[in-house]
Amino acid sequence: NFVTEATNGAMGAMVSNAALIKKVYVPKYVFPLEKTLFAFVNMLFSSIAVVIIMLVQRFALPWTAVLFFVPMLYTLVFGFGLGLVLSAMNVFFRDTGHLYGVWTTAWLYLTPIIYPVDILPEWMLKIIAWNPLYYYVDYFRQVVMYGTLPGLRVDAICAAFALGFLCLGVIVFKRAQDRFILYI
């Protein structure tokens, strides 16, 4: 939900703030960043509800649960990077929002959230390996639910996806931002 909320908000940030962008100089990346941070704060408040449910269910939190923020930070950086790309694309191609809505639905089913990854056939695991959200969800489950520490490999994959998308987002956004004023 966080990635969907953050990227959808960031995607429409430039178009919805067109009047302000045309009148006053503001660094343009601030608008997608604000939407991403808003979604992050919303996720933190939603986490309170998860903790309450865990307490009611008498779920014993393992000591590794103190690392819950690590996958959240990875996801924040990834969501901001993807949001920058989508924000730039949406300025030039307004149908991006409609296409992304279809993509996020497919992405939900390609991410083992509502089903265990063990039931997937081998060929499907190769596809899932390219899904950054799989690693973020799995990392969170390992530290909060299973009480295990993900290996260095999982940390490296999470960081690579997050930093890779952040770099891609910054590059795409920076190259396109000077032309935004012509299309909004």
C-alpha positions in Angstrom: 0.0 0.0 0.0 2.8 2.4 0.8 4.5 2.0 -2.6 1.1 2.4 -4.4 0.2 5.5 -2.4 3.6 7.1 -2.7 4.0 6.5 -6.4 0.4 7.5 -7.3 0.8 10.7 -5.3 4.2 11.5 -6.7 3.0 10.7 -10.2 0.3 13.4 -10.1 2.3 15.9 -8.0 3.6 18.0 -10.9 0.3 18.2 -12.8 -1.7 19.0 -9.6 0.7 21.8 -8.6 0.9 23.3 -12.1 -0.4 26.7 -10.9 2.3 27.0 -8.2 5.0 25.8 -10.5 4.1 28.5 -13.1 4.1 31.3 -10.6 6.9 30.7 -8.1 10.3 29.1 -8.4 10.3 26.0 -6.2 12.6 23.1 -6.7 10.4 20.7 -8.6 11.5 17.5 -6.9 9.9 18.8 -3.7 6.4 17.9 -4.9 7.0 14.2 -5.5 9.1 14.1 -2.3 6.2 15.6 -0.3 3.8 13.0 -1.6 6.3 10.2 -0.9 7.0 11.4 2.7 3.2 11.8 3.3 2.7 8.2 2.3 5.6 7.1 4.5 4.1 8.9 7.6 0.8 7.3 6.7 2.5 3.9 6.7 4.1 4.6 10.1 0.6 5.4 11.6 -0.8 2.2 10.0 2.0 0.3 11.7 0.6 1.3 15.0 -2.6 -0.6 14.1 -0.5 -3.6 13.2 1.2 -3.5 16.6 -2.2 -3.2 18.4 -3.4 -6.3 16.5 -0.2 -8.2 17.4 -0.8 -7.3 21.1 -4.4 -8.3 21.0 -3.4 -11.6 19.3 -0.6 -12.1 21.9 2.0 -12.4 19.2 5.4 -12.4 20.8 7.6 -9.9 19.0 11.1 -11.3 18.4 14.1 -9.1 19.3 14.8 -8.6 15.5 11.6 -6.6 15.3 13.6 -3.5 16.3 14.9 -3.6 12.7 11.5 -3.0 11.2 12.6 0.4 10.0 15.3 -1.0 7.7 12.9 -2.4 5.0 10.7 0.6 5.5 13.6 2.9 4.6 14.6 0.8 1.6 11.0 1.0 0.4 10.9 4.8 1.0 14.0 5.3 -1.2 12.7 2.9 -3.8 9.2 4.6 -3.8 10.7 8.1 -4.2 12.9 7.0 -7.1 10.0 5.3 -8.9 7.8 8.3 -8.0 10.3 10.7 -9.7 10.2 8.6 -12.9 6.4 8.4 -12.9 6.1 12.1 -12.1 8.2 13.1 -15.1 6.4 10.6 -17.4 2.9 11.8 -16.3 3.8 15.4 -17.3 4.4 14.3 -20.9 2.0 11.3 -21.1 -1.1 11.8 -19.0 -2.3 8.3 -19.6 0.6 7.1 -17.4 -1.8 7.2 -14.4 -4.3 4.9 -16.0 -1.6 2.4 -17.2 0.1 2.5 -13.8 -3.2 1.6 -12.1 -3.4 -1.6 -14.1 0.3 -2.2 -13.4 -0.1 -1.9 -9.6 -2.9 -4.4 -9.6 -0.8 -6.9 -11.5 2.2 -6.0 -9.2 0.1 -6.8 -6.2 -0.4 -10.4 -7.4 3.2 -10.7 -8.5 4.3 -9.9 -4.9 3.8 -12.8 -2.4 1.8 -10.8 0.1 -1.5 -12.8 0.2 0.1 -16.1 -0.6 3.3 -17.9 0.5 6.2 -17.9 -1.9 6.6 -21.7 -1.3 3.6 -22.5 -3.5 5.1 -21.0 -6.6 6.7 -23.2 -9.3 10.3 -22.8 -10.1 9.8 -20.7 -13.3 7.7 -18.2 -11.4 10.4 -17.7 -8.8 12.7 -16.5 -11.5 10.1 -13.8 -12.3 9.5 -12.9 -8.7 13.3 -12.4 -8.3 13.0 -9.3 -10.4 10.3 -7.8 -8.2 11.8 -5.3 -5.7 8.7 -5.5 -3.5 9.2 -9.2 -2.9 12.5 -8.5 -1.2 11.1 -5.6 0.9 8.1 -7.6 2.1 10.2 -10.7 2.8 12.8 -8.6 4.7 10.0 -7.1 6.9 8.5 -10.5 7.5 11.8 -12.0 8.5 12.7 -9.4 11.1 9.1 -8.8 12.5 7.4 -12.2 12.2 10.0 -14.9 11.9 12.7 -13.4 14.2 15.5 -14.0 11.7 18.0 -11.6 10.3 18.2 -11.5 6.5 21.6 -12.2 5.0 23.9 -9.7 3.5 22.7 -10.8 0.1 19.1 -9.7 0.8 20.4 -6.4 2.2 22.5 -5.8 -0.9 19.6 -6.6 -3.2 17.3 -4.3 -1.3 19.8 -1.5 -1.3 20.6 -2.1 -5.0 17.0 -1.8 -6.0 16.4 1.2 -3.8 19.5 3.1 -4.9 19.1 2.0 -8.5 15.6 3.4 -8.8 16.6 6.5 -6.9 19.4 7.2 -9.4 17.2 6.4 -12.3 14.5 8.7 -10.9 16.9 11.6 -10.3 18.4 11.2 -13.8 15.0 11.1 -15.6 13.5 13.9 -13.5 16.5 16.2 -13.9 16.6 15.8 -17.7 12.9 16.4 -18.0 12.2 19.1 -15.4 13.1 22.1 -17.6 10.4 21.1 -20.1 7.7 20.6 -17.5 6.5 24.2 -17.8 5.7 23.7 -21.4 3.4 20.7 -20.8 1.6 21.5 -17.5 
